[in-house]
Amino acid sequence: MLMNRQMYRVAEATQVLGLGRSKVYELIRGKRLRSVKEGRVRLIPASAIADYVALLEQEGRTA
């Protein structure tokens, strides 16, 4: 199960978030989704995914 991990590859994060690969990279470039690079691999911490979901919920309440 993907939800019990500490770090996700971009492809795994797309599954967790229900977004496409290019959208996830767009969020990373726009600093809305934190990520780290380990060698040549881009990884997204589970906490970054949780923070992004919380941000969406907050934006939804204020919209």
Backbone bond lengths (Angstrom), bond angles and torsions (degrees), N, CA, C in turn:
res aa  C-N    CA-C-N  psi(-1)  N-CA   C-N-CA  omega(-1)  CA-C   N-CA-C  phi
1 M - - - 1.450 - - 1.528 109.39 -
2 L 1.309 117.34 131.96 1.455 121.71 -174.58 1.526 114.05 -73.23
3 M 1.316 119.05 -25.45 1.464 121.04 -172.73 1.530 114.20 -71.15
4 N 1.317 120.13 -11.12 1.458 121.86 -176.92 1.520 112.98 -99.88
5 R 1.309 118.03 18.81 1.457 121.95 -177.18 1.525 110.60 -98.34
6 Q 1.322 116.40 159.64 1.465 121.81 175.90 1.528 111.67 -89.89
7 M 1.335 116.17 -33.84 1.464 121.80 -177.70 1.522 109.18 -134.12
8 Y 1.327 115.21 144.97 1.460 121.38 -179.34 1.519 109.99 -126.92
9 R 1.316 116.06 139.42 1.459 119.98 167.93 1.520 107.24 -71.28
10 V 1.323 117.11 162.70 1.464 120.89 -177.59 1.525 110.70 -57.01
11 A 1.321 117.61 -43.52 1.467 120.73 -179.01 1.527 111.14 -60.71
12 E 1.325 117.06 -37.34 1.464 120.68 178.65 1.529 110.85 -71.79
13 A 1.327 116.41 -39.20 1.467 120.52 178.95 1.526 110.78 -63.57
14 T 1.329 117.25 -34.12 1.470 119.55 177.80 1.522 110.19 -62.11
15 Q 1.324 117.09 -37.98 1.467 121.07 178.75 1.520 111.10 -68.51
16 V 1.325 116.70 -43.11 1.462 120.99 -178.88 1.528 110.58 -64.79
17 L 1.332 116.59 -42.62 1.464 121.14 -176.49 1.523 113.32 -85.99
18 G 1.313 116.86 -18.12 1.461 119.78 -177.18 1.515 112.29 73.30
19 L 1.329 116.51 29.09 1.462 122.39 -179.58 1.518 109.95 -117.16
20 G 1.305 116.08 164.85 1.456 121.14 176.95 1.518 111.58 -81.36
21 R 1.317 115.41 163.16 1.460 122.57 -178.53 1.524 111.65 -58.79
22 S 1.332 117.40 -46.87 1.463 119.62 -177.87 1.526 111.47 -66.62
23 K 1.321 117.96 -33.34 1.470 120.82 177.25 1.521 110.54 -66.38
24 V 1.324 117.42 -40.84 1.466 120.55 178.47 1.526 109.86 -62.90
25 Y 1.335 118.04 -44.27 1.463 120.28 177.25 1.524 111.36 -64.06
26 E 1.320 117.83 -35.73 1.467 121.80 176.47 1.531 110.27 -62.74
27 L 1.325 116.88 -42.72 1.464 121.22 177.96 1.527 111.28 -64.23
28 I 1.322 116.64 -37.99 1.468 121.11 177.92 1.528 109.50 -65.74
29 R 1.328 116.92 -48.32 1.472 120.59 179.51 1.527 111.52 -61.47
30 G 1.322 117.13 -36.19 1.457 121.90 -179.75 1.518 113.98 -82.79
31 K 1.332 117.25 4.86 1.468 123.70 178.63 1.532 113.37 63.27
32 R 1.324 117.52 22.39 1.468 120.76 175.86 1.529 110.94 -90.69
33 L 1.329 116.75 -17.66 1.462 122.37 178.38 1.525 107.26 -132.72
34 R 1.332 116.06 115.66 1.465 120.64 -179.11 1.525 110.66 -71.49
35 S 1.318 114.85 148.48 1.460 120.18 175.40 1.519 108.56 -151.67
36 V 1.323 114.94 164.29 1.461 121.71 175.85 1.518 107.55 -130.78
37 K 1.324 114.86 160.02 1.451 119.19 177.95 1.521 107.93 -115.84
38 E 1.307 116.52 127.39 1.467 123.20 176.20 1.515 106.12 -117.52
39 G 1.325 115.76 102.82 1.465 118.92 -173.40 1.519 109.10 65.26
40 R 1.316 116.43 -122.40 1.463 121.21 179.58 1.523 112.84 -98.59
41 V 1.334 116.56 4.07 1.464 120.86 -174.63 1.532 110.16 -103.18
42 R 1.311 116.15 129.56 1.471 122.53 174.82 1.525 107.37 -89.04
43 L 1.337 117.01 124.29 1.458 122.42 -178.67 1.524 110.04 -120.91
44 I 1.310 115.40 145.47 1.455 121.79 179.62 1.526 107.71 -117.55
45 P 1.335 117.19 117.88 1.464 119.43 178.56 1.528 111.22 -64.30
46 A 1.316 116.29 146.81 1.464 120.94 177.43 1.524 110.16 -58.11
47 S 1.325 117.01 -35.39 1.470 120.30 179.04 1.523 111.42 -64.71
48 A 1.334 117.67 -32.15 1.467 121.06 177.92 1.523 110.53 -68.20
49 I 1.325 116.47 -37.45 1.471 120.20 177.61 1.524 109.28 -65.80
50 A 1.330 116.91 -44.32 1.469 120.82 178.71 1.528 110.81 -62.68
51 D 1.334 117.14 -40.58 1.467 120.96 178.57 1.521 111.05 -64.17
52 Y 1.324 117.26 -40.14 1.461 120.96 179.74 1.532 110.54 -65.28
53 V 1.316 117.28 -43.00 1.467 120.88 178.32 1.530 109.71 -62.75
54 A 1.334 117.67 -41.88 1.467 121.23 177.92 1.526 110.54 -62.89
55 L 1.328 117.19 -39.00 1.461 121.40 177.23 1.523 110.84 -61.93
56 L 1.322 116.85 -43.64 1.466 120.64 178.18 1.526 111.07 -62.26
57 E 1.327 116.42 -41.49 1.464 120.26 179.03 1.527 110.69 -64.07
58 Q 1.322 116.55 -41.82 1.461 121.02 179.15 1.529 110.55 -64.92
59 E 1.317 117.20 -44.36 1.461 120.88 178.87 1.525 110.81 -63.75
60 G 1.324 116.70 -34.83 1.457 121.09 178.68 1.519 112.37 -67.16
61 R 1.323 116.12 -33.39 1.467 120.24 179.12 1.524 111.81 -74.51
62 T 1.330 116.84 -31.37 1.461 119.94 -176.97 1.522 112.68 -90.54
63 A 1.318 117.01 -9.44 1.472 119.53 -177.85 1.511 112.15 -79.98
